[in-house]
Amino acid sequence: MATKKLTMHHFFGNPYYRGKHILLVAGKAFTSKTGEGISKLIDEARIKYPKDIPEVAYIRQKGLFTV
């Protein structure tokens, strides 16, 4: 049985992740509601997974725009 590889595309289409920061590293996903929280997760990921490059994104809430 094959496992699906997580990609950012999976998170952009899921309403559960709206308003959250997403970190993908080594096939694992981590979330945070704040930029400070995701920064701490990135630091931990760099130590735990030194050979992997983390992907980070913020999924904006529907209907909110930044000007």
C-alpha positions, -999 to +999 in steps of 0.1 A: +000+000+000+015+033-011+015+064+011+007+098-002+034+124-001+022+156+016+025+187-005+014+223+001-014+218-024-031+195+001-033+223+027-044+251+003-076+232-005-085+223+030-106+249+050-093+235+083-059+252+077-073+287+069-056+313+091-027+291+100+010+288+092+021+255+077+055+239+079+063+208+058+096+190+064+106+153+060+071+144+049+056+157+082+033+187+087+033+212+116+009+241+121+008+273+141-016+302+145+012+327+149+044+337+131+063+334+163+051+298+168+061+288+133+095+304+137+101+281+167+090+251+147+114+260+119+143+262+144+133+228+158+130+213+123+165+226+113+179+207+143+158+175+139+160+173+101+192+190+091+193+175+056+158+184+046+146+218+034+114+230+051+085+245+032+066+273+049+033+289+039+005+310+055-030+300+044-051+332+046-086+332+059-112+333+032-124+368+024-095+386+041-072+407+019-040+426+027-035+460+012 
